[in-house]
Amino acid sequence: MVTIGVLLLYSFAIVDQFKLPIDDDEWNGRLARSNGAGATRMDITSAFSAAVAERLNYKKIFSVRYSDLDFAPQPEEPHVEARVYIKEL
């Protein structure tokens, strides 16, 4: 969990070294609420995962294009940016 200002976030991309399914929004929300979080966060590197996040009503709060980062891998279209999404609970 991370506190940003007064908002407590629960990041569920990696918990205890294993990935949680991002498409099970109800389960992830329950897990976050049980830990006292007010929102969940997804760190997305794939355009397909971004589509899932948007379908689950997550709000994009940050993105960076891979082409703007010299050190980043340069994947093929449509994977052109990394994004961060949040959803308030």
N, C-alpha and C positions, 0 to 999 in steps of 0.2 A: 504494500500500500504506500501511496505517496500523498502528502498533503501539499496542495498548491493554493496559497491564500487560505480561504475558508473551505475550499472544496477538497474532499477526500476522495482520491481515485483508487480504484482497484484494477490493476493491470492483470489481465488473464491470458496474455499471449504465452507466458511461461510461468508456471507455478511448480515449485519443487522439482525443477529440471524436466518436466514433461509438458507437452503442449496440450491445451484444452481445445475442444472443438468450438470454433467461433460461431458455428451456425446453431448452437443450442443456447439461444439467448436467454430463455427462462432459467435454465440451470445456472448460467454464468451470473445472472442478476441475483439469484438466490444466494450464490456463493459470496458475491460481493457484499450484499446486504448483511449477511451473517457475520461478516468481518468488519462491519461498521462503515462501509464505503458509501458515498453518496453518488458515485458515478463509476462507470467502467470505461476502460481505454483499450483500443486496439491499435497496435503498430502494424501497418500494412505495407508490404513491398510488392504485392501482385495486384494487377488490375482486376483479376477475378475475385480476390479477397475483398478488394474495395467495393465491388458490386454487391457482395454479400453484406458488408457493413452498411451500405446505403439502403439496401433492402430491409435491414433490421432497424432502420431509423437512427443510425449513428450520425453525428455531426462532424464533418471534417474540420479540424482546428489548425492543422499545419500540414504543409507538403513541401517537398523539395525535389526538383527534377534531377535525375541522375546525371544528366549532361552538364549540370552546374557544379558538379563535384568531380574534381580531377582524380581523386583516389577511389571513387565508387565504381562498381561494375557497370557496364553499359548493356543491359539486357535488351532484347528485341521488343518491338512494339507488340502489344499495347502497354507493356510494363515500363513506363517512362518516369515514374516518380514514386517516392516513398511517402506515405501519408500517416497521419495520426488522427484517429477518430475518438470521440467520447460520446457517452450516452448517460444522461443523468437518470438516476433511479427514482 
